[in-house]
Amino acid sequence: TEFAGLSGARVVRLAVHPDLQHMGYGSRAVQQLIRYYQGDIGPIADPLTSKQPKQKARTGNDGAVEADKGLLAEQLAPRTTLPPLLLTLPQRPAEPLHWLGASFGLTEELYAFWHKNGFRPLYVRQTKNEVTGEHTAIVLRSLEHGEGVLETAASSNWLPQYLGDFKRRMASLLTISLRHLPCSLALSLLDPQLQPETSRSPSAAELDLLISPHDFKRLRSYARNLVDHHLVLDLVPLLARLRFIERLVIPFSSVQAAILLG
């Protein structure tokens, strides 16, 4: 799909008072925003039937409008009528969007917050930000709408396609420019399925391109405890990549995943 053909909104900043953090207020605000853009929140007040009265121009002592005299002659005084600061939901209907996103300096705590609210990573900057010293991450969440709300050619599974591409790139970058990331954070970004319902492995033709018959022989010998692990150590990065990009799907524990990633 063409991402440029999708519409979305970015959460620029989410602030919670320090005394009220870790109490669910931030997650509640994000979930309400998601419901708003998905059209799940109905009007909480009837639309205003009467128009707001127009504000009359204030006049000076000589009867001339002060706006004509400029700021130097303006007389500061409380205004009797002002436009409303906030609008009701009927006055501010939500735009039909495909996604809601956010970008932030990548830390385990921040990523856990956005991941908990259904956002998935699509980008991690390979170099650290010069100011914060952190890698910039971009996360997105697809929004659900009723049929016919959005006129677009994008399929409903566009986000998993981008997520799969991100995992493939991340599995390679973790051995190069992102190798210093903490193991727990790297595992959270890859988010492997530890206990899949069904196992899956590459076809024989694909394995022939990746692993030679001699490599298979070494793996069999190691599985039977006939050789030391140093004899198959060069195959571990390949097997780890196949597992984390879900080309080789077998059950394993979180400890095994950490060892394989490390």
Beta strands, then each sheet from edge to edge (+ up, - down):
strand 1: 8-11
strand 2: 99-105
strand 3: 120-124
strand 4: 136-142
sheet 1: 1+ 2+ 4- 3+
end
